[in-house]
Amino acid sequence: MALALDAARGRNRKVAAIAAFGALAMLGLGFASVPLYRMFCQATGFGGTTQRATAAQAAAVKGTARPITIRFDGNVASGMPWLFRPEQVTQDGHIGERKMAFFIAKNTSTRPIVGRAIFNVTPEQTGAYFHKIQCFCFNEQRLEPGEEVRMPVIYYVDPDMLNDPNAKDVPEITLSYTFMEAADSTTGSTTGSAPAAPKNK
């Protein structure tokens, strides 16, 4: 009887150890999946994720005669006391052409706030071809109470889009940003990779 009980306890401990190991493995996979998913989206444009390009990469791109319209959209998360909008709603250009657009942000609160912009493009299949060279979204942005800034984004649409049967006939791409308050609003950059030009207070 005692031997049977010892054997049962041993099996229970083994099962418990296996279950604990499985739970830890799943937890680790969950944490790892976030950066892996982000890397996957950035590499493939999945979900309308845009790409990041260097100035040298952009300089090697040849412009085309194919026109494209870029529509801009600016939003803030619920409870974020900022005003945020594109300076112009649309911009016409050509695929392969480097363009610059501006967004206006203003902190309407009485305290400094650090904002973080999330972004995507639609239609989603164009994400793999929309390249940003410089953007305020590359860094968190800190605005003082009442401060208003004019923030640039420099971009181009890769001519490889014309070889994609799912994207080649798209006449318009919408670039959308949503600003949310960063977890720690005591630090942050007002310049980052894309300098924010003070407008007024």
C-alpha positions as CSV (number, residue, x, y, z in Angstrom):
1,M,0.0,0.0,0.0
2,A,2.8,2.4,1.0
3,L,4.7,1.6,-2.2
4,A,1.5,2.3,-4.3
5,L,1.1,5.7,-2.5
6,D,4.7,6.6,-3.1
7,A,4.4,5.7,-6.7
8,A,1.2,7.8,-7.0
9,R,2.9,10.8,-5.4
10,G,5.8,10.4,-7.7
11,R,3.6,10.4,-10.8
12,N,1.7,13.5,-9.4
13,R,4.9,15.4,-8.9
14,K,6.0,14.5,-12.4
15,V,2.7,15.7,-13.9
16,A,2.9,18.9,-11.8
17,A,6.4,19.6,-13.0
18,I,5.5,19.0,-16.6
19,A,2.5,21.3,-16.3
20,A,4.6,24.0,-14.6
21,F,7.2,23.8,-17.4
22,G,4.5,24.0,-20.0
23,A,3.0,27.1,-18.4
24,L,6.4,28.8,-18.2
25,A,7.1,28.0,-21.8
26,M,3.8,29.4,-22.9
27,L,4.4,32.6,-20.9
28,G,7.8,33.0,-22.4
29,L,6.4,32.5,-25.9
30,G,3.8,35.1,-25.2
31,F,6.4,37.7,-24.3
32,A,8.6,36.7,-27.3
33,S,5.7,36.8,-29.7
34,V,5.2,40.6,-29.3
35,P,8.6,41.7,-30.8
36,L,8.5,38.8,-33.2
37,Y,5.1,39.9,-34.5
38,R,6.3,43.5,-34.8
39,M,9.3,42.3,-36.8
40,F,7.1,40.2,-39.0
41,C,4.8,43.2,-39.7
42,Q,7.7,45.5,-40.4
43,A,9.3,43.1,-42.8
44,T,6.1,42.2,-44.7
45,G,3.8,45.2,-44.3
46,F,1.2,43.0,-42.7
47,G,-1.7,44.9,-41.4
48,G,-0.7,48.0,-43.2
49,T,2.6,48.4,-41.3
50,T,4.8,50.8,-43.1
51,Q,8.5,50.4,-43.8
52,R,11.5,52.4,-42.7
53,A,14.2,53.5,-45.2
54,T,17.5,55.3,-45.1
55,A,18.3,58.4,-47.1
56,A,20.7,56.3,-49.2
57,Q,18.0,53.7,-50.0
58,A,15.6,56.5,-51.0
59,A,18.2,58.1,-53.2
60,A,18.6,54.8,-55.2
61,V,14.8,54.8,-56.0
62,K,13.8,55.9,-59.4
63,G,10.7,57.9,-59.8
64,T,7.9,56.8,-62.2
65,A,5.2,58.6,-64.1
66,R,2.5,56.7,-62.2
67,P,0.5,59.2,-60.1
68,I,-0.5,58.4,-56.6
69,T,-2.5,60.3,-54.0
70,I,-1.7,60.1,-50.3
71,R,-4.4,60.9,-47.8
72,F,-3.4,61.8,-44.2
73,D,-5.4,61.1,-41.1
74,G,-4.6,62.2,-37.5
75,N,-6.3,60.9,-34.3
76,V,-5.7,60.9,-30.6
77,A,-6.5,58.1,-28.2
78,S,-9.4,58.5,-25.7
79,G,-8.4,60.7,-22.8
80,M,-5.3,62.1,-24.6
81,P,-5.5,65.9,-24.2
82,W,-3.9,66.8,-27.5
83,L,-5.1,68.2,-30.7
84,F,-3.5,66.4,-33.7
85,R,-4.2,66.8,-37.4
86,P,-2.5,66.8,-40.8
87,E,-1.6,70.1,-42.2
88,Q,-3.0,69.1,-45.5
89,V,-5.5,66.3,-46.0
90,T,-4.1,64.9,-49.3
91,Q,-0.9,65.2,-51.3
92,D,-0.5,64.2,-55.0
93,G,2.7,62.8,-56.3
94,H,4.2,59.9,-58.2
95,I,5.3,56.4,-57.2
96,G,9.0,56.5,-56.4
97,E,8.9,60.3,-55.7
98,R,10.2,61.5,-52.3
99,K,7.6,63.7,-50.6
100,M,7.3,65.6,-47.3
101,A,4.1,66.2,-45.3
102,F,3.5,67.9,-41.9
103,F,1.2,67.2,-39.0
104,I,0.3,69.6,-36.2
105,A,0.1,68.6,-32.6
106,K,-0.9,70.7,-29.6
107,N,-0.9,69.9,-25.9
108,T,-4.1,71.4,-24.5
109,S,-3.5,70.3,-20.9
110,T,-1.7,72.1,-18.1
111,R,1.0,69.5,-17.7
112,P,3.9,68.1,-19.9
113,I,2.8,65.1,-21.9
114,V,4.9,62.5,-23.8
115,G,3.0,61.1,-26.8
116,R,3.7,58.0,-28.8
117,A,2.2,57.6,-32.3
118,I,1.0,54.3,-33.8
119,F,0.4,54.2,-37.5
120,N,-0.6,52.2,-40.5
121,V,-1.7,52.6,-44.1
122,T,-4.7,51.5,-46.0
123,P,-5.2,49.6,-48.2
124,E,-3.2,47.1,-46.1
125,Q,-1.5,45.5,-49.1
126,T,0.4,48.8,-49.7
127,G,2.2,48.7,-46.4
128,A,5.1,46.8,-47.8
129,Y,5.7,49.6,-50.3
130,F,5.2,52.7,-48.2
131,H,8.6,53.8,-46.9
132,K,9.3,56.5,-44.4
133,I,12.8,58.1,-44.4
134,Q,12.1,60.5,-41.5
135,C,9.1,60.6,-39.2
136,F,8.0,62.0,-35.8
137,C,6.6,58.5,-35.1
138,F,10.2,57.1,-34.8
139,N,10.4,58.6,-31.3
140,E,8.2,59.6,-28.5
141,Q,7.3,63.3,-28.5
142,R,7.1,65.5,-25.4
143,L,5.0,68.7,-25.5
144,E,4.9,71.3,-22.7
145,P,1.5,72.7,-21.5
146,G,0.0,74.6,-24.4
147,E,2.8,73.9,-26.8
148,E,2.1,73.4,-30.5
149,V,4.5,71.8,-33.0
150,R,4.7,71.2,-36.7
151,M,6.1,67.7,-37.3
152,P,7.3,66.3,-40.7
153,V,7.2,62.9,-42.3
154,I,9.3,62.2,-45.4
155,Y,8.2,59.2,-47.4
156,Y,8.0,57.6,-50.8
157,V,6.1,54.7,-52.3
158,D,8.3,52.0,-53.7
159,P,7.9,51.4,-57.4
160,D,7.9,47.6,-56.7
161,M,4.3,48.1,-55.9
162,L,3.6,48.3,-59.6
163,N,4.7,44.6,-59.9
164,D,2.3,43.5,-57.2
165,P,-1.1,42.4,-58.8
166,N,-2.8,43.1,-55.5
167,A,-1.5,46.7,-55.2
168,K,-0.5,48.0,-58.6
169,D,-3.9,49.6,-59.4
170,V,-4.4,51.3,-56.0
171,P,-4.9,55.1,-56.8
172,E,-4.8,56.3,-53.2
173,I,-3.1,55.4,-49.9
174,T,-4.2,56.7,-46.5
175,L,-1.5,57.2,-43.9
176,S,-3.1,57.2,-40.5
177,Y,-1.6,58.1,-37.1
178,T,-3.0,57.9,-33.6
179,F,-1.2,59.5,-30.7
180,M,-1.5,58.0,-27.2
181,E,0.1,59.0,-24.0
182,A,3.3,57.2,-23.2
183,A,3.4,55.1,-20.0
184,D,6.0,57.6,-18.5
185,S,5.2,61.2,-19.4
186,T,8.2,62.5,-17.5
187,T,10.6,61.8,-20.3
188,G,10.6,61.9,-24.0
189,S,11.9,63.8,-27.0
190,T,10.5,66.8,-28.8
191,T,12.9,66.2,-31.7
192,G,13.8,62.6,-32.2
193,S,14.6,61.5,-35.8
194,A,12.1,64.0,-37.2
195,P,12.6,67.5,-35.7
196,A,9.5,69.1,-34.5
197,A,9.4,72.7,-35.5
198,P,7.8,74.9,-32.7
199,K,4.8,76.8,-34.1
200,N,3.3,78.8,-31.3
201,K,1.9,78.5,-27.8
